[in-house]
Amino acid sequence: MTEAYRRGAEETLRLCRLLGCEAAVLKERSPSCGHGEIYDGTHSGTLTAGDGVTAALLEANGIPVYGESQIKRLLK
């Protein structure tokens, strides 16, 4: 799955650049999209500190990442 995650992350970054995205709202705790805390990939529901592949790539390229629970706060 890691290679597929990497390809997806790179395509997401490409689209963000193409569209001029200023930030991204991603699925919390996802191994691809989570930010700060993600599922460990064992399908046991265990969380671990860290960022998903897509979230980390976007952040590394200056695109702030937020979880879906922050949408209302962001829209204010």
Buried (B, 14 or more C-beta within 10 A) or exposed (E): EEEEBBEBBEEBBEEBEEEEBEEBBBBBBBBBBBBEBBBEEEEEEEEEEBBBBBBBBBBEEEBEBBBEEEEEEEEE
